[in-house]
Amino acid sequence: MKMRAHEIWAAAMMFVAAAAFGILLLSGTAFGQGVNDRVAPENSNEARLNRLQPPGQVMDIIGAAAGMTIAEIGAGQGRYVVNLADRVGETGRIYAEDIDADSLRHCAERCRRVGFANVETILGGFTDPKLPAGKLDLIFIISSYHHFSDPVALMRNARAGLKATGRLAIAEWVKRPGEAGEGTTPEEMKARMEEAGFILDRIDKSLEKSDLYIYLFRQKTS
């Protein structure tokens, strides 16, 4: 049976659309690449998390800026590390800490591949992230806090890495009283970090629709 002209046109357009999407997948643009390939998510899960936790917005909230020295605890495979490295620039430095050696190797290779020479990986421990003493403007944690087996001990040791004016920012899934699942209640976060030597300045709730709070702390002075 012969196809009508409009049927031929529709079939051709479907073929073109399918081919174009295939090119996007191969190039990575379907995961958000193309705008800045150096910080692009590597897979669909990273792309999903970046939609829930937009790196640019989060970095603005925590005050990440050019020239800063920042450590990310629980850096994993570098989803946020590359964004932080891009933000602080060549005059800044990022320490990517994790307890998973395989993830850190992936992170280091990822940074090398896209040309970030301002990143150093650190294999930490469960209660000591082994950060360089007194060098950090900011310690940052995102979506990892609820995995810490002893957050008070970990962050008490992490504090030694901060400069006198250094700060702590924790972006964490919210768990409300009585709820099950991953996350932390604001009350628990505040109490534990006070034990570790930090004072809560404020909670940013800009991403509450994604069930994410960003806690901004300063160090206790006595």
C-alpha positions as CSV (number, residue, x, y, z in Angstrom):
1,M,0.0,0.0,0.0
2,K,1.3,3.5,-0.9
3,M,2.0,6.0,1.8
4,R,0.4,9.4,1.5
5,A,2.6,12.4,1.4
6,H,1.8,13.5,5.0
7,E,2.6,10.0,6.3
8,I,6.0,10.0,4.5
9,W,6.7,13.4,6.1
10,A,5.7,12.3,9.6
11,A,7.8,9.2,9.3
12,A,10.8,11.2,8.2
13,M,10.4,13.6,11.1
14,M,10.3,10.7,13.6
15,F,13.5,9.3,12.1
16,V,15.2,12.7,12.3
17,A,14.1,13.2,16.0
18,A,15.3,9.7,16.9
19,A,18.6,10.3,15.3
20,A,19.0,13.7,17.0
21,F,18.3,12.2,20.4
22,G,20.8,9.4,19.8
23,I,23.4,12.1,19.0
24,L,22.5,13.9,22.3
25,L,23.0,10.7,24.3
26,L,26.4,10.0,22.6
27,S,27.6,13.5,23.2
28,G,26.3,13.7,26.8
29,T,24.1,16.7,26.1
30,A,21.0,14.7,27.2
31,F,22.5,14.8,30.7
32,G,23.0,18.5,30.7
33,Q,26.4,18.8,28.9
34,G,27.2,21.3,26.3
35,V,26.8,24.4,28.5
36,N,30.0,23.6,30.4
37,D,31.2,20.1,29.7
38,R,33.8,20.3,32.5
39,V,31.1,20.2,35.2
40,A,28.5,18.2,33.3
41,P,26.9,15.2,35.1
42,E,28.3,11.9,34.0
43,N,25.0,9.9,34.1
44,S,21.3,10.2,34.6
45,N,21.5,9.8,38.3
46,E,23.9,12.8,38.6
47,A,21.6,14.8,36.3
48,R,18.6,13.9,38.5
49,L,20.5,15.0,41.7
50,N,21.6,18.2,40.0
51,R,18.0,19.1,39.3
52,L,17.1,18.6,42.9
53,Q,20.3,20.3,44.2
54,P,21.3,22.9,41.5
55,P,25.1,23.3,41.9
56,G,25.1,27.0,41.0
57,Q,22.3,27.9,43.5
58,V,23.8,25.7,46.3
59,M,27.3,27.3,45.8
60,D,25.8,30.8,46.0
61,I,24.1,29.9,49.2
62,I,27.2,28.5,50.9
63,G,29.3,31.4,49.7
64,A,31.8,29.5,47.5
65,A,33.8,32.0,45.6
66,A,37.0,32.4,43.4
67,G,40.2,31.9,45.3
68,M,38.7,29.9,48.2
69,T,40.1,26.7,49.6
70,I,37.2,24.2,50.2
71,A,37.0,20.6,51.3
72,E,34.1,18.4,50.4
73,I,33.6,15.5,52.9
74,G,31.9,12.6,51.2
75,A,32.9,13.8,47.7
76,G,32.2,10.4,46.1
77,Q,32.9,10.4,42.3
78,G,33.1,14.1,42.1
79,R,29.7,15.3,41.1
80,Y,30.0,18.5,43.2
81,V,33.9,18.5,43.2
82,V,34.0,19.6,39.5
83,N,31.5,22.4,40.2
84,L,33.4,23.6,43.2
85,A,36.7,23.5,41.3
86,D,35.2,25.5,38.5
87,R,33.8,28.1,41.0
88,V,37.1,28.7,42.9
89,G,39.2,28.8,39.8
90,E,42.9,28.4,39.3
91,T,43.7,30.5,42.4
92,G,41.5,28.3,44.6
93,R,41.9,24.7,45.8
94,I,39.5,21.8,46.4
95,Y,40.2,18.9,48.7
96,A,37.9,15.9,47.8
97,E,37.6,13.6,50.8
98,D,35.9,10.2,51.0
99,I,36.4,6.8,52.7
100,D,35.9,5.0,49.4
101,A,39.2,4.6,47.5
102,D,37.6,3.5,44.2
103,S,35.3,6.6,44.2
104,L,38.3,8.8,44.9
105,R,40.2,7.3,42.0
106,H,37.3,8.0,39.7
107,C,37.0,11.5,41.0
108,A,40.7,12.2,40.4
109,E,40.6,10.8,36.9
110,R,37.4,12.8,36.2
111,C,39.2,16.0,37.3
112,R,42.3,15.2,35.3
113,R,40.3,14.4,32.2
114,V,38.4,17.7,32.2
115,G,41.5,19.7,33.2
116,F,41.0,20.7,36.8
117,A,44.5,20.9,38.3
118,N,43.2,22.5,41.5
119,V,41.8,19.3,43.1
120,E,43.4,17.0,45.6
121,T,41.8,13.8,46.8
122,I,42.1,12.6,50.4
123,L,41.3,9.1,51.7
124,G,39.7,9.8,55.1
125,G,38.6,7.6,57.9
126,F,35.2,7.1,59.6
127,T,36.0,9.5,62.4
128,D,38.8,11.6,60.9
129,P,38.7,13.1,57.4
130,K,42.4,13.9,57.5
131,L,42.1,17.4,56.2
132,P,45.1,19.7,56.0
133,A,45.3,21.7,59.2
134,G,44.3,25.3,59.2
135,K,44.0,25.7,55.4
136,L,40.3,25.7,54.7
137,D,37.9,28.6,54.2
138,L,34.9,26.2,54.0
139,I,34.0,22.6,54.7
140,F,31.1,21.4,52.6
141,I,29.0,18.3,52.8
142,I,26.0,17.4,50.5
143,S,23.7,14.4,50.7
144,S,26.3,12.5,52.8
145,Y,25.8,13.5,56.4
146,H,23.2,10.8,57.2
147,H,25.7,8.1,56.2
148,F,28.3,9.2,58.9
149,S,28.6,6.6,61.6
150,D,29.9,9.1,64.2
151,P,29.2,12.6,62.8
152,V,30.3,14.4,66.1
153,A,33.7,12.8,66.1
154,L,34.1,13.2,62.4
155,M,33.3,16.9,62.4
156,R,35.2,17.6,65.6
157,N,38.3,16.3,63.8
158,A,37.3,18.1,60.5
159,R,37.2,21.4,62.4
160,A,41.0,21.3,62.7
161,G,41.2,21.8,59.0
162,L,39.5,25.2,59.1
163,K,41.1,28.6,59.3
164,A,40.1,30.7,62.3
165,T,37.4,32.3,60.1
166,G,36.5,29.1,58.3
167,R,32.9,27.9,58.1
168,L,30.9,24.7,57.7
169,A,28.0,24.2,55.3
170,I,25.9,21.0,55.3
171,A,23.3,20.3,52.6
172,E,21.2,17.4,53.9
173,W,17.9,15.7,53.2
174,V,15.3,16.7,55.7
175,K,13.7,14.1,58.0
176,R,10.8,15.4,59.9
177,P,9.9,14.0,63.3
178,G,8.2,10.6,63.0
179,E,9.3,10.1,59.4
180,A,11.3,7.0,58.3
181,G,14.0,6.9,55.7
182,E,17.3,8.8,55.1
183,G,17.8,12.3,56.3
184,T,18.3,14.3,59.5
185,T,16.0,16.5,61.5
186,P,17.1,20.1,62.0
187,E,17.1,19.6,65.8
188,E,19.4,16.7,65.5
189,M,21.7,18.5,63.1
190,K,22.0,21.5,65.4
191,A,22.6,19.5,68.5
192,R,25.3,17.3,67.0
193,M,27.2,20.0,65.4
194,E,27.2,22.0,68.6
195,E,28.8,19.0,70.2
196,A,31.4,19.1,67.4
197,G,32.3,22.7,68.1
198,F,30.0,24.6,65.7
199,I,27.2,27.2,66.1
200,L,24.3,27.3,63.7
201,D,24.0,30.7,62.0
202,R,21.0,29.9,59.8
203,I,19.1,27.2,57.8
204,D,18.5,28.0,54.2
205,K,15.3,26.5,53.0
206,S,15.4,27.6,49.3
207,L,15.3,23.9,48.2
208,E,12.7,22.7,50.7
209,K,10.6,21.5,47.8
210,S,13.4,19.0,47.1
211,D,13.5,18.1,50.8
212,L,16.9,19.7,51.2
213,Y,18.0,22.1,53.9
214,I,21.3,23.9,53.9
215,Y,22.8,24.4,57.3
216,L,25.4,27.2,57.7
217,F,27.7,27.1,60.7
218,R,30.5,29.1,62.2
219,Q,33.0,27.8,64.7
220,K,32.7,28.2,68.4
221,T,35.3,30.7,69.7
222,S,35.7,29.2,73.2
